[in-house]
Amino acid sequence: MTSTIEKNACVFGVRAILVGLLVAVGLVWLCASESRGQSESPDDEGCGLAGTWEGTMTLTDRYKDPRYQSGRTFVLDIVYKITKEGDGVYRVLVTRSGGQFEVKDGPPGTYSHSEWEHGAQETVKFHLKDGVLMVNSEVIDRNSETDGSGEWHRQPAHVDIGDVQGNAESSDLSSILNKAGEKGYKPCPDCPAQPFPKGGDHDLDPMCSQYFREVMREFGNRGFEVPANYTNDQFNANQIIREMRNRKDQWKEIEEAKAQEYANRGVLVEGVYFNPEGSGHLATVSPVPQDLDRCRFPGHGPFIRDGNEHAREQEADGRLYATTWGAAKASRAFEYGERTPTWYVWIPSVK
């Protein structure tokens, strides 16, 4: 004869799987709704729905049958792996139970999901706040009620670039970029180089080529052999980019998805757009902490510094993005679609 404890364990186990699978469906609906309306393809860098989420749910059972212990609490660790299968269509793998779902994009906002399944009415409510997914669930059948709540956090996507390392550690690359900022600003072509201004909007003229030259000069100060044209004050962005393309012994094209990881390891990475009808653009990928939640920052692409202040009136959110002393995502400096950047590793910076 099955004991009460065994019955409890069985019921708890079934409910755990049931609630876990239900949360997975809800999670997908919420994330899909959060990514709607963003024109910057967040799924490409793991900031949309696709990716891995880890979290813990605390569940409490209340039984009407006195044979079962009521008010008992248990905790579930659940991991969801979500992949994009098509336009607005995602598949969710629940690693705890092996369950899978195909879900579609939903309307924006905060949602509840409710359905009748396995003889129980199941409801889940979702709210995404400051990059954390808050989940509340409820399962009701004729014998009991189960309430649950918890938080899920997005896990950074792993980018494999092998055992590549920079000749300088990432902290040294940050120092190089900061040193370049001390001479990245020239108010006029013949004016002496000076530090970038700090605080507020200074209506700077485009400074990307000047900043690039100072980055390369600082590499030269640290013992690297830097070709003269990389520090030529007469070269504009297009001329520098043409020089880079012609020096395949110096520059190697890489995928954008790998650019941030290279920079984090101390490798110099440049994003470029050659404009045959006007001004081109250069931007240097800036190292960021490995545990930084990059999805908390607007835009997409790696974090860059280009010596410019991207004016409020040119940004959809009306914010100033000063990529002089600070860094912003690449889409704040490049017009993706019309002026999508190409990314290059400077080979001498690789160990």
C-alpha positions in Angstrom: 0.0 0.0 0.0 1.3 3.4 -1.0 2.2 5.6 2.1 1.0 9.2 2.5 4.6 10.4 2.2 5.0 8.6 -1.1 1.7 10.0 -2.4 2.9 13.5 -1.4 6.1 13.0 -3.2 4.3 11.7 -6.3 1.9 14.7 -6.3 4.8 17.1 -5.7 6.8 15.6 -8.6 3.9 15.8 -11.0 3.1 19.3 -10.0 6.7 20.4 -10.3 7.0 19.2 -13.9 3.5 20.6 -14.7 4.3 24.1 -13.3 7.8 24.0 -14.8 6.5 23.3 -18.3 3.8 25.9 -18.0 6.3 28.6 -16.9 8.3 27.8 -20.0 5.4 28.6 -22.3 4.8 31.8 -20.3 8.4 32.8 -20.4 8.5 32.6 -24.2 5.3 34.7 -24.6 6.7 37.4 -22.4 10.2 37.6 -24.0 8.7 37.7 -27.4 6.4 40.5 -26.5 9.4 42.5 -25.0 11.3 42.1 -28.2 8.5 43.4 -30.5 8.9 46.8 -31.9 12.7 46.7 -31.7 14.1 47.3 -35.2 17.6 46.3 -34.2 17.4 42.5 -34.4 18.0 41.7 -30.7 17.9 38.0 -31.3 21.2 38.2 -33.2 23.2 38.9 -30.1 21.2 37.0 -27.4 19.2 40.0 -26.2 15.8 38.9 -27.5 14.0 35.7 -27.0 16.6 33.2 -28.1 19.1 32.2 -25.4 19.4 30.4 -22.1 17.5 31.4 -19.0 18.1 30.1 -15.5 15.9 30.6 -12.4 14.3 29.2 -9.3 10.6 28.9 -8.5 9.3 28.4 -4.9 6.0 26.5 -4.9 3.5 26.0 -2.0 0.8 23.3 -2.0 -2.5 23.7 -0.1 -4.5 20.4 0.0 -8.2 19.9 0.7 -7.6 16.3 1.5 -6.4 16.0 5.2 -4.3 13.0 4.4 -1.8 15.3 2.6 0.4 17.8 4.3 -0.9 21.3 3.4 1.2 24.4 3.1 4.3 22.4 2.2 6.9 24.4 0.2 9.4 23.2 -2.3 11.9 24.8 -4.7 12.7 24.0 -8.4 15.7 25.0 -10.4 14.7 25.3 -14.0 16.7 26.1 -17.2 15.1 27.1 -20.4 16.9 26.9 -23.8 15.1 28.9 -26.5 15.9 28.9 -30.2 14.4 30.9 -33.0 12.8 28.8 -35.7 11.2 31.5 -37.9 9.7 34.9 -37.9 8.2 35.3 -34.4 8.3 31.5 -33.8 10.4 30.0 -31.1 11.1 26.6 -29.6 11.6 26.1 -25.9 13.5 23.2 -24.3 12.9 22.7 -20.6 16.1 21.0 -19.5 14.6 19.7 -16.2 11.8 17.6 -17.8 12.8 17.5 -21.5 9.6 19.1 -22.5 9.5 21.2 -25.7 7.1 23.8 -27.0 6.7 25.8 -30.2 5.5 29.3 -29.4 4.7 32.4 -31.4 5.2 36.1 -30.8 2.5 37.8 -28.7 1.3 41.3 -28.1 3.5 43.7 -26.0 3.0 44.2 -22.3 2.7 42.1 -19.1 0.7 38.9 -19.5 -1.1 36.1 -17.8 -1.5 32.7 -19.4 -4.3 30.4 -18.4 -5.5 27.0 -19.6 -7.1 23.8 -18.5 -4.8 20.7 -18.8 -4.3 17.4 -17.0 -7.5 18.1 -14.9 -6.2 21.4 -13.5 -6.7 25.1 -14.2 -3.2 26.6 -14.7 -2.4 30.3 -14.7 0.9 32.1 -15.0 1.6 35.8 -14.8 4.8 37.4 -16.1 6.5 40.7 -15.6 10.0 41.7 -17.0 11.6 44.3 -14.8 15.2 45.6 -15.1 16.3 42.6 -17.1 14.8 40.1 -14.6 11.9 37.9 -15.4 9.4 37.8 -12.5 7.1 34.8 -12.7 3.9 34.0 -10.6 2.0 30.7 -11.2 -1.1 29.0 -9.9 -2.4 25.5 -10.4 -5.9 24.6 -9.1 -7.7 21.3 -9.3 -10.6 19.8 -7.3 -8.2 18.6 -4.5 -5.7 21.4 -4.1 -4.1 24.7 -5.1 -0.4 25.3 -5.8 1.1 28.8 -5.9 4.6 29.6 -7.2 6.8 32.6 -7.8 10.4 33.1 -8.8 13.0 35.0 -11.0 14.8 34.0 -14.2 18.0 35.6 -15.4 19.4 35.5 -19.0 22.7 33.7 -19.3 25.3 35.3 -21.5 25.7 33.6 -24.9 29.0 31.8 -25.3 31.1 32.9 -28.3 33.9 30.6 -29.3 37.0 32.2 -30.6 39.3 29.5 -29.5 42.4 30.3 -27.4 43.0 33.7 -29.0 44.6 36.2 -26.6 45.8 39.7 -27.1 49.4 40.9 -26.7 48.1 43.1 -23.9 45.5 42.1 -21.4 42.0 43.6 -21.7 42.8 46.1 -18.9 45.7 47.3 -21.0 43.5 47.8 -24.0 41.1 49.9 -21.9 44.1 52.0 -20.9 45.2 52.4 -24.5 41.7 53.7 -25.4 41.7 56.0 -22.4 45.1 57.4 -23.3 43.9 58.0 -26.9 41.0 60.0 -25.4 43.6 62.4 -23.9 44.5 63.5 -27.4 41.4 62.5 -29.3 39.9 66.0 -29.7 41.1 68.7 -32.3 38.8 71.7 -32.4 40.2 72.7 -35.7 42.4 70.9 -38.3 45.6 72.8 -37.2 44.8 72.9 -33.5 46.8 70.8 -31.1 45.2 67.6 -30.0 43.7 67.8 -26.5 41.5 65.6 -24.2 37.9 65.0 -25.1 35.6 67.3 -23.1 33.5 65.6 -20.4 29.9 66.1 -19.2 27.1 67.3 -21.5 26.7 67.8 -25.2 29.6 69.7 -26.8 28.5 69.7 -30.4 31.7 68.0 -31.5 32.8 67.7 -35.1 33.2 64.1 -36.2 36.4 62.8 -34.6 36.6 59.1 -35.5 39.7 59.3 -37.7 41.5 61.5 -35.0 40.6 59.0 -32.3 41.8 56.1 -34.4 45.1 57.8 -35.0 45.6 58.3 -31.3 44.7 54.7 -30.6 47.4 53.6 -33.1 49.9 56.1 -31.7 49.4 54.7 -28.2 50.0 51.2 -29.5 53.2 52.5 -31.1 54.2 54.0 -27.7 54.0 50.5 -26.3 56.4 48.9 -28.7 54.1 47.9 -31.6 55.2 48.6 -35.2 52.5 50.9 -36.6 52.4 51.8 -40.3 52.7 55.5 -40.9 49.4 55.9 -42.7 47.5 54.8 -39.6 48.7 58.0 -37.8 48.7 60.3 -40.9 46.8 63.5 -39.8 45.8 64.1 -43.5 44.0 60.8 -43.8 40.2 60.9 -43.4 38.1 57.8 -42.4 37.7 56.6 -46.0 41.4 56.8 -46.7 42.2 54.9 -43.5 39.7 52.2 -44.3 41.1 51.8 -47.8 44.5 51.4 -46.3 43.2 48.7 -43.9 41.6 46.8 -46.8 44.9 46.9 -48.7 46.9 45.5 -45.8 45.6 41.9 -45.4 48.8 41.1 -43.6 47.6 43.6 -40.9 43.9 43.2 -40.8 41.6 40.1 -40.7 37.9 40.4 -41.2 35.7 38.7 -38.5 32.1 38.2 -37.7 30.4 40.9 -35.7 29.3 38.3 -33.1 32.9 37.7 -32.2 34.1 41.3 -32.0 33.3 41.9 -28.4 35.0 38.7 -27.2 38.1 39.6 -29.1 38.2 43.0 -27.5 37.6 41.5 -24.0 40.7 39.5 -24.5 42.9 42.5 -25.4 42.7 42.3 -29.2 42.2 45.5 -31.2 39.0 45.3 -33.3 37.9 48.1 -35.6 34.4 48.5 -37.1 34.4 50.4 -40.4 32.0 51.7 -43.0 33.5 52.9 -46.3 31.3 55.6 -47.8 32.0 56.1 -51.6 29.6 59.1 -51.6 30.6 60.9 -48.4 32.2 60.4 -45.0 33.1 57.0 -43.8 33.3 55.9 -40.2 35.6 54.1 -37.8 34.9 52.7 -34.3 37.1 50.8 -31.9 35.5 48.0 -29.9 35.9 48.6 -26.1 36.4 45.9 -23.6 33.5 45.3 -21.1 33.3 43.1 -18.0 32.5 39.5 -18.9 29.5 39.5 -16.4 28.0 42.7 -17.8 24.3 42.2 -18.8 24.6 43.7 -22.2 20.9 43.4 -22.8 20.4 46.2 -20.3 21.9 48.7 -22.8 19.9 49.9 -25.9 21.0 49.1 -29.4 22.9 46.1 -30.7 26.4 45.2 -31.7 29.6 45.3 -29.7 30.4 48.3 -27.4 32.4 50.9 -29.2 34.3 54.1 -28.8 34.7 56.4 -31.8 35.6 59.9 -30.4 32.1 61.3 -31.1 29.0 62.4 -29.3 25.9 61.0 -30.9 23.4 63.8 -30.5 20.1 63.5 -28.8 18.1 64.7 -31.8 19.6 61.9 -33.9 18.6 59.1 -31.4 15.2 57.6 -31.2 15.2 57.7 -27.4 16.5 61.3 -27.2 19.6 60.4 -25.2 23.1 61.6 -25.7 25.6 58.7 -26.4 29.1 60.1 -25.8 31.5 57.5 -27.2 34.5 59.6 -26.3 35.3 58.6 -22.7 32.4 56.1 -22.6 31.2 53.3 -24.8 27.8 52.5 -26.5 26.6 49.7 -28.7 27.6 49.9 -32.3 24.1 50.7 -33.7 24.5 54.1 -32.0 27.4 54.9 -34.3 26.5 53.0 -37.5 23.2 53.0 -39.5 22.6 49.2 -39.8 21.0 48.3 -43.1 22.2 51.4 -45.0 25.7 51.6 -43.4 26.3 48.3 -41.7 29.9 48.1 -40.4 32.5 45.5 -41.2 34.7 44.3 -38.4 38.5 43.8 -38.5 41.0 42.4 -36.1 44.4 44.1 -36.1 46.7 41.0 -36.4 49.7 42.5 -34.5 47.6 42.8 -31.4 47.0 39.1 -31.3 49.5 37.1 -29.2 
